[in-house]
Each structure stands twice: as structure tokens, then as C-alpha cells.
Amino acid sequence: MNLYIKKLETILFYTLIFFIPLQTRKLIHAWWDTEFNEYLSVFVYVTDIIVFTLLFFWLTRTWVLRGSDSPSSKRGLAPLVVFGGVLFVIAAVSLVNADTRGVGFYQLVKLGEFLLLFFYICFNIKNYDFGKIAGVFVASGVLQSLWAGAQFFAQSDFGLKILGESPLASDLPYVANFFVGSVKVIRAYGGFPHPNVLAAFLITSLFLVYWLFLKRGETRFQVFVSFSRLRSNVFLAAALFILLFGLVVTFSRVAIGVYVVGTLAFLGLLVLHRNLREHYEAEVVNLLTIIIACTVILIATFSPYLFARFQLDSREEAVTHRVEYAEQASGQIRGHVLFGVGIGNFIPTFKESLAGEAEGFYQPVHNIYLLIASEMGIAGLAIVISFLTYLFYRGFKAFRSTRDQEKQLLFIVYSLLFTTFLIMAFFDHFFWTLQQGRLMFWIVLGLFAGLVVPITQKEN
């Protein structure tokens, strides 16, 4: 019975990763009147059902059926459980200050859901194959890139409401766009709620393509390679090009910038680390050649769009609104220093202090750290920073403790993904507020934690 449930869990987990972009959902309740506001709504997503089913199977297997890998039998992850528990308690306490407690309670439930998903991954990491996880991410990313490319060339959506596709048209309000001369250009969304969220997902897929490419590598240069090896290289090179194409048509400035820096850091670490350089020398050269070729082709093709998009104007809404949101966050922090205005209550408090704007104007501050501090106070921010710092410490210690090149490569890839997410969090909020962003964040965080935090079995 345990084995059967484990197989179902495995299928569900890979399915969850593949369907991270899925926006199919049901609106349950809203705290807005006529104009829609994403952040004042209660939804049940298809991916929520997958997550709770996964958690139900885990609970059944570990507690009801008395599995040997119950959480109580593992001590290495205890600090993470403590951090998560304290964070949840602080979030619950913050509701004392909330003006709209219904929104706050919903966001508290969502925080609990994703903390449990994080713990599930940490405790069950040995049941999953990192190669298959990477393959699922890449397959989903390739499909999203192709979808995004089609949206970009059509400059519209395809009416795929059943998948939750965002409506896209040049005359619709709040659709992400920019101008090339006098021509309005719609940025590609794929199946995501915003191009920036799609860009984060494609960066994840790109780093995992790097890992898949290198882990199949040889330790020396070869003139002739087997047909299966050649086929694998061609497939991964094609996937890399498609993913890069998808990233470009999001025209996400922060994501593209972070991706470039992350790629340079990744290749630099491989070159500078003697143990890895000697083991992956041939494949690093091949990978670098493919990246340069893809980059040159895409820059040559999209240079007018990229040049227009990367001309930052301090008067554009993307800048002015971020400044206003940051000022709101600062005011809320000063007014409720210790426990904030209540989880999920940044926008209700924002609307009280600055009434009369269009509903779409009211968004969370585009900085996760400010958002956490404003909603859960300095107490909430302190525990989050402590939690992330502990993971960095464990990651560094795990990397230093092994000479196995494959493990070291995996540590580097997930460390860079983790770091990339935390840098992007300074410029956007979706890892903390949107379903797809939360799934990405907590899944990658769980994989990283399960990889670097040693698990010690209790003595019987």
C-alpha cells in the first residue's frame, strides 16, 4: 500500500511541476465591487487541488500507515520546521492589526499550504530523481516559450480561457507593453499572469538545461561521439534556444539582467573551481559556444525591441508606481513596526491611505522584503531572513564537504537559482503573492533545502 501511494505521489509531484504555469481557477469570494483586483480575491486553483492531494497522500503514508520516513523520524530538518512554524505564528499574530481579516486569513492559509509543500519536498527528496525534475521543468518551459512566441508574433491571446490564459490586446488596460517608436508592443505572457513570472520560470528551466547538458558530459574532448550522445546534445541545444527565445519575448528587464549575470557566474565558477573544471572542461566549452550562438542570433533578430525596452525612463509607470508602492510600504512599516498591518493587508491599508485610484493601480509593493515587513513587521522579516541565511549556510557547508563533481554541480545550479530568486525579489512581488510565483519559489526552495540539509534518522 505504501509503495502504491508513493508511486501516486511521484506522478502528482511531477505533474505539479509541469503545471506550475496553469492558471485554471475558481473565484470563491472577493473584497472588490465592480473592478477586479487579483489581490483582494479568494481562488481555488487546480494546482491547489494537486498540492493538497499530495499532502494527503504524504499524511496517509507517514502517519496513518506508519511509514518509516515520517517527519518525526528525521532530525536534520528540525531547524527548518522551527523557522517555518515561527513564521506561521507571526503571520497569524499579525492578523490582530488587519483591517480586512478575511483577506488575511486566506493569505495565512496560502502561507500554510506552501510551507507544507516545502516540508513535503524536504522530507521526501530521496523519492525523486533530479534528472526527471529538471526534464519536467524544461519540457514545461519549452511549451511556455513556444506559446509566448506565438503570442508575441500574433500580438494577442488565443482565447485559451480553460488554461487561464490572460486576455491580451493592445487596447486592454493593464496589459504589459512598451513602445518601439510609435508602435505599441505587447510582451508575451505564455500561460502566466504576467511576463515577469514567465521569465522567472524560463530562467529556472534554462539553468536546469545547463545542468542536464553538463551532467551528460565527458571528461575529455572527443572528435567522435555516439549517436545517442549527439542526439541528446542537439535536443538540449534546441531546448536552450527555445527557452532563450521565450525569455527574450517577455522583455523582462530585471529577469534578463539577472539571467546574464547568473550565467556568467555559473560559467565562472566552473572555470575557477579546479575539480569541476577538470571534470567538465569539454562540455563547458560546448555549452558556452551554444549560449553565444543563441544569444547572437536572438540579439540580431530582436535588437530594435531590446534597445527600446532597455531605455529606462524615470517617468514611466513601471518606475513611478514602484516608487509610490515603496513609499506606502515604508509608511505602513513605521506605523506597525513589530507585526505589520496584517498578512494580506498591504492593499486594504494602501486603499485607505490613498483612496480614489483605479482598482488596477492597487498592487503589492514590488519588493518582497518590504512587503513582508509591511504585512508581518520586523518580526516576520527577521525570521524570513534568518531562514534564508540558514539555507545559504547549509548550502555552502554541503558544497565544501563533498568532492563528488556531480553533487557539486547540482549544488551550484540550485544555489544560483535560489540566489536569482532572492535578487528578483527586490524588484517584484510575485514569489510571495501569485500562485505560479509561490509554486516556483517554494518548490525550488524545497529542492535546495532537501539537497543541502543533511537528514539524520532517529535511532530505534
Secondary structure, 3 states (H helix, E strand, C coil): CHHHHHHHHHHHHHHHHHCCCCCCEEEEEECCCCCCCHHHEEEEEHHHHHHHHHHHHHHHHHHHCCCCCCHHHECCCHHHHHHHHHHHHHHHHHHHHCCCHHHHHHHHHHHHHHHHHHHHHHHHHHHCCHHHHHHHHHHHHHHHHHHHHHHHHHCCCCCCHHHCCCCCCCCCCCCCEEEECCEEEECCCCCCCCHHHHHHHHHHHHHHHHHHHHHCCCCCCCCCCCHHHHHHHHHHHHHHHHHHHHHHHHCCHHHHHHHHHHHHHHHHHHHHCHHHHHHHHHHHHHHHHHHHHHHHHHHHHHHHHHHHHCCCCCCCHHHHHHHHHHHHHHHHHHHCCCCCCCCCCHHHHHHHHCCCCCHHHCCCCCCHHHHHHHHHHHHHHHHHHHHHHHHHHHHHHHHHCCCCHHHHHHHHHHHHHHHHHHHHCCCCCHHHHCHHHHHHHHHHHHHHHHHHCCCCECCC
